[in-house]
Amino acid sequence: PVCTEDRWPLMGVDLKPWRQNGGPIVVLLSRGIGEPGIAQPRDWAGRVERELRRRTNRPVVIRPHPGDSHAPIEKAIAGAHAVVTWASGAAVKAIAAGVPAFHGLAGWIGAGAARPLEHDLEDPFLGDRLPMFRRLAWAQFTAAEIATGEPLRCLLTPPSTR
């Protein structure tokens, strides 16, 4: 839930203008760990690469998870038309950098500022991404805030009484 005050400015992240041209589509892989249905499926990378190569004439670049490659996200997305992710934090960083995103997991926290993978790759989301970042900011608390009980107050207080 999003509480009353706006936490996003506290994050100190400067949103870059949307990139409206570019070259390749960069696939941002996850490690595939986590709950079934939420974790990136084991065969997703190969399936999505084959699908993208059928659906676009753009180059498709596969970026391994940074724990496997240590390649900085900024370098990986330089010049990209868009990124494709199952549900990665790297794609949230790409959206902040102005690179449009397509996603595989419907419940991904970045979905409000991206398009589902099935959408036309030449028609990325270029709308208002601030609501998604405001929601994301309410999913992050400092240790000091946790000690005060603020996160629980926000989670347990009905929106109509905040």
Disulfide bonds with the S-S distance in Angstrom:
Cys3-Cys154 1.83
